[in-house]
Amino acid sequence: MKKTLPWLLWLWISAVIVGAFYYAPLAQGFIGKSSRILFFHVPMAWVSFTAFIAAAVWSVLYLMKGRQESHDRAAAVAIQLGLLFGILATVTGALWARVMWGAFWNWDPRQTSILISLLFYAAYLALRGAVDDPEKRGRLSAAYALLGMVVTPFLFWVMPRLTYTLHPEPVVNANGKVEMESRMVQVLLASTFAFTILFFWMHNLHCRLQALLARKVEAQE
Amino acid sequence: MSPLASTWAAEALAVFAKEWRCELRTRIALNTLGLFAVTTLVVAGVSLGPLGVAKAQGSALLPVLLWLILLFSVAAGLPRAFVQEEETQTATALRLCATPSALFCGKLLYALTLVAGLEVLITPLYVMIMNLQVARPGLLAAALAAGGFGLAAGSTLVAAIIAQARSKGTLFSVLSFPILLPLLILAVELTRNAVVGDPPGMALPQLLLYDASVSIFGLMLFPVVWNP
């Protein structure tokens, strides 16, 4: 399974790319073919959000289950990957904004929210870099990651409601309905699934690599 | 009051009194905070020039400047509350003397009084220098009270975190600003409403919710940060 998973994932993502360009129709009300970015931008934002939630869960586990280094490592790697996918979601969103709104950056509440959360998680990595002792690093960064969970609701639910947003409605709109052509929904779900598996695969690889590096340092000492 | 609660309250008050006693001996935080705020205010005033800003632009721009001055002044002075415990090697003694929750509340109370003092000093000066017309002074006071509480609560936990790390000065800004940014946006919105004369809208309850969440989570997370 370990050897076939990357190949299956590669096939699945290839099918998603083909589906996004040749199977799914263009959405109404969008300039040119800009709506196709939806199949990559939304899953990236979803994976970024999932990564940050997963990091919070691993941080809680670290604090409550005997402070195991593996939990701390899993939280840190999840945040690194969450940042990567978050930056990709921001860049794809900015490209789409350039086509639709005429400028890459408009300080739309959604853009502001993701930018602040990226700053927060970049600060998390800066904190980890500023503490040498592994136990202290794990403890402090777990507390900081959990503090982020307090701020996140204000960024994603409160701020977008303070001012007018030009951002299209979420996939599941305010009435709890999905108002999207069924082929678009199929490709979007397939893409979201692919990106989620990609995240967990990358996370697993990165954690194993970090564990090996830690063991190597221990052996050298 | 039960003996347990009275002991806890006594511990928190003792920490608060100790903070002020230490501060009045050195006056480092007071001088840093006050001078930084006044200097930044003067820099902002001089930069805007003798004519200042037009009234229409002022209601949009001046609340932002006020909160930026407060935010940067807090970043300059508040981290000392915990950093000095590590520098003078009194953190261990403090761990033995007070429970983490009482310690957090004592330090938070100290930060609150410091921020309130800063606001009392800076806001009238700012209103005079910038010729700011405030249509609803009561709402401005509410914005300052709720915003000041959030600044103190958010900064106290971050100060405890950075006190145990390297490059403390810069790290405080890096760690605290993303946490304080939602507060800043809500406080600016509320101050703008006070200047223009609009009702507070949803910004005031949201700001109070932010204050409550950050202080409760701060209280819950502080033992993890404080105890090795």
Chai-1 contact restraints between the chains, C-beta under 6 A:
chainA,res_idxA,chainB,res_idxB,connection_type,confidence,min_distance_angstrom,max_distance_angstrom,comment,restraint_id
A,L63,B,V224,contact,1.0,0.0,6.0,A-B,restraint_1
A,I116,B,P178,contact,1.0,0.0,6.0,A-B,restraint_2
A,I116,B,L181,contact,1.0,0.0,6.0,A-B,restraint_3
A,L119,B,P178,contact,1.0,0.0,6.0,A-B,restraint_4
A,F120,B,P178,contact,1.0,0.0,6.0,A-B,restraint_5
A,A123,B,V174,contact,1.0,0.0,6.0,A-B,restraint_6
A,A123,B,L175,contact,1.0,0.0,6.0,A-B,restraint_7
A,A123,B,P178,contact,1.0,0.0,6.0,A-B,restraint_8
A,A126,B,V174,contact,1.0,0.0,6.0,A-B,restraint_9
A,A130,B,A165,contact,1.0,0.0,6.0,A-B,restraint_10
A,A130,B,R166,contact,1.0,0.0,6.0,A-B,restraint_11
A,A130,B,S167,contact,1.0,0.0,6.0,A-B,restraint_12
A,A130,B,L171,contact,1.0,0.0,6.0,A-B,restraint_13
A,V131,B,A165,contact,1.0,0.0,6.0,A-B,restraint_14
A,K136,B,Q164,contact,1.0,0.0,6.0,A-B,restraint_15
A,R139,B,V224,contact,1.0,0.0,6.0,A-B,restraint_16
A,L140,B,I161,contact,1.0,0.0,6.0,A-B,restraint_17
A,A143,B,L221,contact,1.0,0.0,6.0,A-B,restraint_18
A,A143,B,V224,contact,1.0,0.0,6.0,A-B,restraint_19
A,A143,B,V225,contact,1.0,0.0,6.0,A-B,restraint_20
A,V150,B,S213,contact,1.0,0.0,6.0,A-B,restraint_21
A,V150,B,V214,contact,1.0,0.0,6.0,A-B,restraint_22
A,V150,B,F217,contact,1.0,0.0,6.0,A-B,restraint_23
A,V151,B,I179,contact,1.0,0.0,6.0,A-B,restraint_24
A,V151,B,P182,contact,1.0,0.0,6.0,A-B,restraint_25
A,F154,B,P182,contact,1.0,0.0,6.0,A-B,restraint_26
A,F154,B,Y210,contact,1.0,0.0,6.0,A-B,restraint_27
A,V158,B,Q206,contact,1.0,0.0,6.0,A-B,restraint_28
